[in-house]
Amino acid sequence: MFEVGAVRWTGAGCLVGPLLLLGLVVGVVFQEVFDGRQVITDIAWVAGFVLSAILIRVIGRRLNRYGTAHTLYDSPMEGYAWLAIACAALTLGLVLLIRFVAV
């Protein structure tokens, strides 16, 4: 078990954070590439978090398939895919709210 400050993980559980940040990176890159066109960037932000969820789930399942412990805060790595899905849902809600309220 490793511990840095208040963050505890075992194995490759520390990859959850960077994989979750990948959703933000995808959104920012698409916003810059497509000059902030709403339809493309809105989809890119949500798709980025969905991609993060898929990667966290697949990598976590692959690493933990033989009973090895790759955890973050004593929870299996693949369980954090739900956090990425929640981020995608919140992003979708914000996109819809901004799009319909700003009109």
N, C-alpha and C positions, 0 to 999 in steps of 0.2 A: 504494500500500500504506500502510495506517495501522498504527500500533503504539502501544498504551497499556500501559505496563508490559511484561508478558510476552505480551500478547494481540495477535496480528497478524491483520488482515483486509483484504480488498479489497472495494470496492463495498458491497453491503448484507449482507455476511457477518456483520456484528455483530448481525444480527437473530436468529441462532441461539439465543443466550442467552435473550433475552426470550421467544421462542416456546417454548423448552423450559420456562421457568418458568411458562408458561401452564398446564401440566399440574398444577403444584402449586397454582396459584391456583384452578383448577376444583375440585380436591379439597377445599381449605379452604372455599370458598364453599358447596359442597354439604354439607359436614359441618356448617357453621353453619346453613344453611337447614333441613336435615332433622334437626336436633338430635342428630346422631351416630348415627342408626339404621344399624346395621351393613350391611345388604344394600345400601342406597342409597349410602352413603358409600364402601363397598369398590369398588363398580362405578364410582363417580365418579372415584376416584383413578386407576384403570387407564384409564378412558375419557379422562381429561384428558391423560395421556401419549400415548395413541393419537391424540387430536386434535392434539397438538403435533407428532407425527410426520407426520401428514397435511399440516398447514400448512407445516412445514419443507420437505417434499418438493415440494408444489405450488408454493409461492412460490419455492423454489430453482430448480426446473425452468423456471418462467416467466421468472425473471430471467436465467438462463444459456442461454436458448434460442438466442440469436444469437451465441453464443461469447464473450459478455462474462464477465468474471471477478468473480464474487461468491463469495469464499472465506473460510474461517476456518482459520487455520493451514495455508494452501496446499491445503486440501481443498475441493472444491465444496460449496456450501451444502446442496444436496439430499442429500448423503451423510450428513449428520448426522441424518437421519430414523432411521437405524439406532440411534443413541444414544437417541433418544426411545423406540423400540421396546424397547430393552434396559431402559430405566427402567420401562416398562410391565410387562415380564416380571418384573423384580425386585419391583415393587410387588405384582403378583399373587402372587408367591411369598411375600412377607411377609404379605399378607392371609391367604392360606391357612394359613401357619404359625401366625400369631397366633390365627386362628379355631379351628384344631384342637388346638393346644397349650393354649390358655386354657380349653378345655372340661374 
